[in-house]
Amino acid sequence: METAKVKLILTDLVEQVRTSYQYRLKPTKEQAEKIDNTLDMLRYQYNYQLAQRFDWYEQNRCSIDRCSLVICHIPELKDKPNRFSQQATLTQLKKDRPWYKDIHSQVLQEVPKKVEITFDRWVKGDANGKRSGKPRFKGKGQYKTFTYPQFKKEHFQNDKITLSKIGTLKVIVHRQIPDGFDIKTVSVTKKAGGYYVTLSLEDKTVPTTKPDFDVSNIVGIDVGLIDFIVTSDDERIAAPKFLRKAERKLKSAQRKVSRRKKGSNRRKKAIQKLGKQHKKVADTRKDFHFKTANNLLKKYDVVAVEKLNIKGLAKTWLAKSVNDAGWGQFISILTVKAENAGLKVIAVNPSGTSQECSNCGHKVKKPLSQRMHNCPNCKVSLCRDLNASINIKARGTHALKAQSMSS
């Protein structure tokens, strides 16, 4: 085990570490109007460029892949719009519509990039070949973020940030940027609770593995709906169920929206209050995920988790509870925090972790309603979630050994 530990440390090189910090903005009334106008103009451009893609797709696709006639007419195919061809039209756009000069050029160039990613996920699929649904045009208020792809660190000093074409805005700095980190990109987002800025940070000097990394200090965790996680050391954290607890307030806020006349100021205020309620639930859940991940990484160097099909589970009758638990967000936060701390999160095959006996390996089939694992082979009896977490730990340990052998 010590040999594997040494190998794992030696094979890790110094790499770039990425993280992000989000702060709340306090814009003046004029600055808030500029942000709103920027988002609205970008929304128009997004919809226009997406329509260009749809137009090309409809005119060039054909359900017939062969022709029985000797001679047939083949229409001339149009060039497919891409990110660079659509970016090239932005110069003419500013001549035809001078008000677009109020947007920084690089911010405007990010729109074709966003359109291309969205469209290609629908037509081609992602890296795993999974295709997304057909993209939708953005309605008023639905385009909520714009990004500066390049940013100088000196433009963020103390509690002020300078954004091109927007001005110098006040920032509520609840935590300082660590020394050695460079600001790579800056995104401005409008949420129900106000305006926020997200800084993407990079540090090229942080090693991927901490010096005293111990590969044997591993824990397996089983996520669930009754207990949010159960560790292989039999530690449990109850599922907080933030959405379930807030349902009464959410339903009341939703009814107020339904009763208001469409287009009225009272309806807009009711929608804003509803949005704040949803944001509060999301923020509370995210804070819980961060604290849970932090507590795990303080105790363990390696965390083994199941590679769950969360999107598939979110389409079942358990959808509401799965979305309320937010497993995907938690595992993502845990993985990023582990990488930044020089630790490791390893995903294992989830097949049979609850059915397989952690003591003897015998498979004991049981329904989801059966919460105890009782093995007829070795007579062991324990909670099914604890049994699963022990199996996850064993699979994680095996995967680590395989990685160290291959390196």
C-alpha positions as CSV (number, residue, x, y, z in Angstrom):
1,M,0.0,0.0,0.0
2,E,2.9,2.4,0.8
3,T,4.4,1.6,-2.6
4,A,1.1,2.5,-4.3
5,K,1.0,5.7,-2.3
6,V,4.5,6.8,-3.4
7,K,3.7,5.9,-7.0
8,L,0.5,7.9,-7.0
9,I,2.3,11.0,-5.5
10,L,5.3,10.8,-7.9
11,T,3.1,10.5,-11.0
12,D,1.1,13.7,-10.2
13,L,2.5,16.8,-11.8
14,V,1.9,20.5,-11.1
15,E,-1.2,21.4,-13.1
16,Q,-3.6,24.4,-13.4
17,V,-6.2,24.5,-10.7
18,R,-9.5,26.3,-11.6
19,T,-12.1,27.6,-9.1
20,S,-14.7,30.3,-9.0
21,Y,-15.8,32.9,-6.5
22,Q,-19.2,34.7,-6.7
23,Y,-19.9,38.1,-5.2
24,R,-23.0,40.2,-5.0
25,L,-22.9,43.5,-6.9
26,K,-24.4,46.8,-5.7
27,P,-24.9,48.7,-9.0
28,T,-26.4,52.2,-9.1
29,K,-29.7,52.6,-10.8
30,E,-28.0,53.7,-14.1
31,Q,-25.6,50.7,-14.0
32,A,-28.5,48.3,-13.3
33,E,-30.2,49.7,-16.4
34,K,-27.1,49.2,-18.5
35,I,-26.8,45.6,-17.3
36,D,-30.5,45.0,-18.2
37,N,-30.2,46.6,-21.6
38,T,-27.0,44.5,-22.3
39,L,-28.8,41.3,-21.4
40,D,-31.8,42.2,-23.6
41,M,-29.7,43.1,-26.6
42,L,-27.7,39.9,-26.2
43,R,-31.0,38.0,-26.0
44,Y,-32.1,39.4,-29.4
45,Q,-28.8,38.5,-30.9
46,Y,-28.9,35.0,-29.4
47,N,-32.4,34.3,-30.8
48,Y,-31.4,35.7,-34.3
49,Q,-28.3,33.6,-34.6
50,L,-30.2,30.5,-33.3
51,A,-32.9,31.1,-36.0
52,Q,-30.1,31.2,-38.6
53,R,-29.0,27.8,-37.5
54,F,-32.6,26.4,-37.6
55,D,-33.1,27.9,-41.0
56,W,-29.9,26.2,-42.3
57,Y,-30.9,22.9,-40.7
58,E,-34.4,22.9,-42.2
59,Q,-33.2,23.8,-45.7
60,N,-30.4,21.3,-45.9
61,R,-31.7,18.2,-44.2
62,C,-33.7,15.6,-46.2
63,S,-35.4,12.4,-45.0
64,I,-34.7,10.7,-48.5
65,D,-31.2,9.3,-48.6
66,R,-31.3,7.8,-52.2
67,C,-33.1,8.4,-55.5
68,S,-34.4,5.6,-57.8
69,L,-34.3,7.9,-60.9
70,V,-31.3,8.0,-63.1
71,I,-31.4,11.8,-63.2
72,C,-32.5,14.0,-60.3
73,H,-32.0,17.6,-59.3
74,I,-29.9,18.1,-56.2
75,P,-30.4,21.6,-54.7
76,E,-27.4,23.7,-53.9
77,L,-26.5,23.4,-50.2
78,K,-26.0,26.5,-48.1
79,D,-23.0,27.0,-46.0
80,K,-23.5,26.0,-42.4
81,P,-23.4,29.0,-40.0
82,N,-20.7,28.5,-37.4
83,R,-19.3,30.5,-34.5
84,F,-16.7,32.3,-36.6
85,S,-19.0,33.2,-39.5
86,Q,-21.5,34.6,-37.1
87,Q,-18.9,36.5,-35.2
88,A,-17.8,38.1,-38.5
89,T,-21.3,39.7,-38.9
90,L,-21.0,41.6,-35.6
91,T,-19.1,44.4,-37.2
92,Q,-21.9,45.1,-39.7
93,L,-24.4,44.7,-36.8
94,K,-22.9,47.7,-35.0
95,K,-23.1,49.7,-38.2
96,D,-26.7,48.8,-38.8
97,R,-27.7,49.1,-35.1
98,P,-25.3,51.6,-33.4
99,W,-26.8,50.9,-30.0
100,Y,-24.9,47.6,-30.0
101,K,-21.7,49.7,-29.6
102,D,-22.7,50.0,-25.9
103,I,-21.7,46.3,-25.5
104,H,-18.1,45.3,-25.2
105,S,-17.0,43.5,-28.4
106,Q,-15.8,40.3,-26.6
107,V,-19.0,40.1,-24.6
108,L,-20.9,40.2,-27.9
109,Q,-18.6,37.5,-29.4
110,E,-19.5,35.1,-26.7
111,V,-23.1,34.9,-28.0
112,P,-22.2,32.9,-31.2
113,K,-20.1,30.6,-29.0
114,K,-23.0,29.9,-26.7
115,V,-25.3,29.3,-29.7
116,E,-22.9,26.9,-31.3
117,I,-22.6,24.8,-28.1
118,T,-26.4,24.7,-27.6
119,F,-27.1,23.8,-31.2
120,D,-24.4,21.1,-31.5
121,R,-25.6,19.4,-28.3
122,W,-28.9,19.0,-30.1
123,V,-27.6,17.9,-33.5
124,K,-24.5,16.0,-32.6
125,G,-24.7,15.3,-28.9
126,D,-22.1,15.7,-26.2
127,A,-18.7,13.9,-25.8
128,N,-20.7,10.7,-24.9
129,G,-23.0,11.0,-27.8
130,K,-26.0,12.0,-25.7
131,R,-28.2,14.6,-27.5
132,S,-30.0,17.4,-25.7
133,G,-33.5,18.6,-26.5
134,K,-34.1,21.2,-29.3
135,P,-32.9,24.7,-28.1
136,R,-35.6,27.2,-27.3
137,F,-35.6,30.9,-28.1
138,K,-35.1,33.1,-25.0
139,G,-38.1,35.1,-23.8
140,K,-37.9,38.4,-22.1
141,G,-35.9,38.1,-18.9
142,Q,-34.6,34.6,-19.7
143,Y,-31.2,35.6,-20.9
144,K,-29.5,36.2,-17.5
145,T,-25.7,36.0,-18.0
146,F,-22.9,37.7,-20.0
147,T,-19.2,37.0,-19.9
148,Y,-16.0,38.9,-20.3
149,P,-13.6,36.2,-21.6
150,Q,-10.5,38.3,-20.7
151,F,-10.0,40.4,-17.5
152,K,-7.2,42.2,-15.9
153,K,-6.7,41.6,-12.2
154,E,-6.1,45.3,-11.5
155,H,-9.7,46.1,-12.5
156,F,-10.8,44.3,-9.3
157,Q,-9.5,46.2,-6.3
158,N,-10.8,46.2,-2.7
159,D,-14.6,46.3,-3.0
160,K,-14.8,47.8,-6.6
161,I,-14.8,46.1,-10.0
162,T,-14.6,47.9,-13.3
163,L,-16.5,46.4,-16.2
164,S,-16.1,47.7,-19.7
165,K,-19.2,49.7,-21.0
166,I,-20.9,49.3,-17.5
167,G,-18.6,51.2,-15.2
168,T,-17.1,50.8,-11.7
169,L,-19.5,48.8,-9.5
170,K,-19.4,48.1,-5.8
171,V,-18.9,44.5,-4.8
172,I,-19.7,42.8,-1.5
173,V,-16.5,40.9,-0.9
174,H,-17.3,38.2,1.7
175,R,-14.0,36.4,1.1
176,Q,-10.7,37.6,-0.4
177,I,-9.1,36.0,-3.5
178,P,-6.2,33.7,-2.5
179,D,-2.7,34.8,-3.3
180,G,-1.3,33.4,-6.6
181,F,-4.7,33.2,-8.3
182,D,-5.3,35.0,-11.6
183,I,-8.7,36.1,-12.8
184,K,-9.4,34.4,-16.2
185,T,-13.0,35.3,-16.9
186,V,-15.7,37.4,-15.4
187,S,-19.5,36.7,-15.7
188,V,-22.3,39.0,-14.7
189,T,-25.6,37.3,-13.7
190,K,-29.0,38.7,-12.9
191,K,-30.9,36.6,-10.3
192,A,-34.1,37.1,-8.3
193,G,-32.1,38.5,-5.4
194,G,-30.1,41.0,-7.5
195,Y,-26.9,41.1,-9.6
196,Y,-23.9,38.9,-9.1
197,V,-20.4,38.6,-10.5
198,T,-18.6,35.3,-10.9
199,L,-14.8,35.3,-11.2
200,S,-13.1,32.3,-12.7
201,L,-9.8,31.9,-11.0
202,E,-6.7,29.9,-12.0
203,D,-3.5,29.0,-10.1
204,K,-0.7,27.3,-12.1
205,T,1.4,26.5,-9.0
206,V,-0.8,24.2,-7.0
207,P,0.1,20.5,-7.1
208,T,-2.7,18.1,-7.9
209,T,-1.8,16.0,-4.8
210,K,-1.0,17.3,-1.4
211,P,2.4,16.3,0.1
212,D,1.0,14.0,2.9
213,F,-1.7,12.4,0.7
214,D,-2.6,9.0,2.1
215,V,-4.2,6.6,-0.3
216,S,-5.3,4.3,2.5
217,N,-7.4,7.1,4.1
218,I,-10.4,6.3,2.0
219,V,-14.1,6.4,2.7
220,G,-17.1,5.2,0.7
221,I,-20.3,7.2,0.7
222,D,-23.8,6.0,-0.3
223,V,-26.2,8.9,-1.2
224,G,-29.9,8.4,-0.4
225,L,-33.2,10.1,0.2
226,I,-33.8,9.2,3.8
227,D,-30.1,9.7,4.8
228,F,-28.4,12.2,2.5
229,I,-25.1,10.2,2.9
230,V,-24.1,7.1,4.8
231,T,-20.3,6.6,5.1
232,S,-18.5,3.3,5.3
233,D,-17.6,4.3,8.9
234,D,-21.3,4.3,9.7
235,E,-21.7,8.1,10.0
236,R,-25.0,9.4,8.8
237,I,-26.3,12.8,7.7
238,A,-30.1,13.1,7.4
239,A,-31.5,14.4,4.2
240,P,-32.5,18.0,4.9
241,K,-35.3,18.2,2.3
242,F,-35.2,21.9,1.8
243,L,-37.8,22.0,-1.0
244,R,-40.3,19.9,0.9
245,K,-40.0,22.2,3.9
246,A,-40.5,25.3,1.8
247,E,-43.4,23.9,-0.2
248,R,-46.1,25.7,1.7
249,K,-44.4,29.1,1.2
250,L,-43.7,28.3,-2.5
251,K,-47.3,27.3,-3.1
252,S,-48.6,30.5,-1.5
253,A,-46.2,32.6,-3.6
254,Q,-47.2,30.8,-6.7
255,R,-50.9,31.4,-6.1
256,K,-50.3,35.1,-5.7
257,V,-48.6,35.1,-9.2
258,S,-51.6,33.2,-10.7
259,R,-54.1,35.7,-9.3
260,R,-52.3,38.8,-10.7
261,K,-53.2,40.1,-14.1
262,K,-50.7,39.3,-16.8
263,G,-48.4,42.2,-17.6
264,S,-49.3,44.2,-14.5
265,N,-46.7,45.6,-12.0
266,R,-48.3,43.6,-9.2
267,R,-47.7,40.3,-11.1
268,K,-44.0,41.3,-11.7
269,K,-43.6,41.9,-8.0
270,A,-45.2,38.6,-7.2
271,I,-43.0,36.8,-9.7
272,Q,-40.0,38.4,-8.1
273,K,-41.0,37.3,-4.6
274,L,-41.6,33.7,-6.0
275,G,-38.1,33.8,-7.5
276,K,-36.6,34.9,-4.2
277,Q,-38.2,32.0,-2.4
278,H,-36.8,29.5,-5.0
279,K,-33.4,31.1,-4.7
280,K,-33.4,30.8,-1.0
281,V,-34.1,27.1,-1.3
282,A,-31.3,26.7,-3.9
283,D,-28.8,28.7,-1.8
284,T,-29.6,26.8,1.4
285,R,-29.1,23.5,-0.4
286,K,-25.9,24.6,-2.0
287,D,-24.5,25.8,1.4
288,F,-25.4,22.4,2.9
289,H,-23.5,20.7,0.0
290,F,-20.4,22.8,0.5
291,K,-20.3,22.2,4.3
292,T,-20.9,18.5,3.9
293,A,-18.1,18.2,1.2
294,N,-15.8,20.2,3.4
295,N,-16.3,18.0,6.5
296,L,-15.7,14.9,4.4
297,L,-12.4,16.2,2.9
298,K,-11.2,17.3,6.3
299,K,-11.3,13.7,7.5
300,Y,-10.4,11.7,4.4
301,D,-7.9,11.9,1.5
302,V,-10.0,9.8,-0.9
303,V,-13.8,9.7,-1.2
304,A,-15.4,6.9,-3.3
305,V,-18.8,7.6,-4.7
306,E,-21.2,5.8,-7.1
307,K,-21.3,6.9,-10.7
308,L,-25.1,7.3,-10.7
309,N,-27.4,8.0,-13.6
310,I,-29.0,11.0,-11.9
311,K,-30.8,12.3,-15.0
312,G,-32.4,8.9,-15.4
313,L,-33.5,8.8,-11.7
314,A,-34.9,12.4,-12.1
315,K,-37.4,11.0,-14.7
316,T,-38.9,8.4,-12.3
317,W,-41.5,8.7,-9.6
318,L,-38.7,9.7,-7.3
319,A,-38.0,12.9,-9.4
320,K,-39.1,15.4,-6.8
321,S,-37.0,13.9,-4.0
322,V,-34.0,13.3,-6.2
323,N,-34.0,16.9,-7.4
324,D,-34.5,18.1,-3.8
325,A,-31.5,16.1,-2.6
326,G,-29.3,17.6,-5.4
327,W,-26.9,14.6,-5.6
328,G,-25.3,15.9,-8.9
329,Q,-24.5,19.3,-7.5
330,F,-23.1,17.7,-4.3
331,I,-20.8,15.3,-6.2
332,S,-19.6,18.1,-8.5
333,I,-18.8,20.4,-5.5
334,L,-17.1,17.5,-3.7
335,T,-14.9,16.7,-6.8
336,V,-13.9,20.3,-7.4
337,K,-13.0,20.9,-3.7
338,A,-11.0,17.7,-3.6
339,E,-9.0,18.7,-6.7
340,N,-8.3,22.1,-5.3
341,A,-7.2,20.6,-2.0
342,G,-4.9,18.0,-3.7
343,L,-7.3,15.1,-2.7
344,K,-9.2,12.6,-4.8
345,V,-12.8,11.6,-5.5
346,I,-13.2,8.4,-7.4
347,A,-16.4,7.2,-9.0
348,V,-17.2,3.5,-9.1
349,N,-19.7,1.3,-10.8
350,P,-23.0,1.4,-8.8
351,S,-24.3,-1.9,-10.0
352,G,-25.2,-4.3,-7.1
353,T,-23.7,-2.2,-4.3
354,S,-26.9,-2.6,-2.2
355,Q,-27.5,-6.3,-3.2
356,E,-24.0,-7.6,-2.7
357,C,-23.0,-8.6,0.8
358,S,-20.1,-6.5,2.0
359,N,-18.8,-9.4,4.3
360,C,-18.9,-12.4,2.0
361,G,-19.8,-11.1,-1.5
362,H,-23.1,-13.2,-1.7
363,K,-25.9,-11.4,-3.6
364,V,-29.0,-10.9,-1.6
365,K,-31.9,-9.5,-3.7
366,K,-34.2,-7.1,-1.8
367,P,-36.7,-4.4,-2.8
368,L,-36.1,-0.7,-2.1
369,S,-38.6,-0.8,0.8
370,Q,-36.4,-3.3,2.7
371,R,-33.9,-1.2,4.6
372,M,-31.9,-4.0,6.3
373,H,-29.4,-6.3,4.7
374,N,-29.6,-9.8,6.1
375,C,-27.2,-12.3,4.4
376,P,-28.3,-15.9,4.6
377,N,-24.8,-17.1,3.8
378,C,-22.7,-15.4,6.5
379,K,-25.6,-14.3,8.8
380,V,-24.4,-10.7,8.8
381,S,-27.2,-8.1,9.5
382,L,-26.7,-4.4,8.9
383,C,-28.4,-1.3,7.3
384,R,-28.5,-1.7,3.5
385,D,-27.0,1.8,3.1
386,L,-24.1,1.0,5.3
387,N,-23.6,-2.3,3.4
388,A,-23.6,-0.3,0.1
389,S,-21.1,2.3,1.4
390,I,-18.7,-0.5,2.5
391,N,-18.9,-2.0,-1.0
392,I,-18.3,1.4,-2.6
393,K,-15.2,1.8,-0.5
394,A,-13.9,-1.6,-1.5
395,R,-14.5,-0.8,-5.2
396,G,-12.8,2.5,-4.8
397,T,-9.8,0.9,-3.1
398,H,-9.6,-1.6,-6.0
399,A,-9.8,1.2,-8.6
400,L,-6.9,3.1,-6.8
401,K,-4.7,0.0,-6.9
402,A,-5.4,-0.5,-10.6
403,Q,-4.5,3.1,-11.3
404,S,-1.3,2.9,-9.3
405,M,-0.3,-0.3,-11.1
406,S,-1.0,1.2,-14.6
407,S,1.1,4.3,-13.7
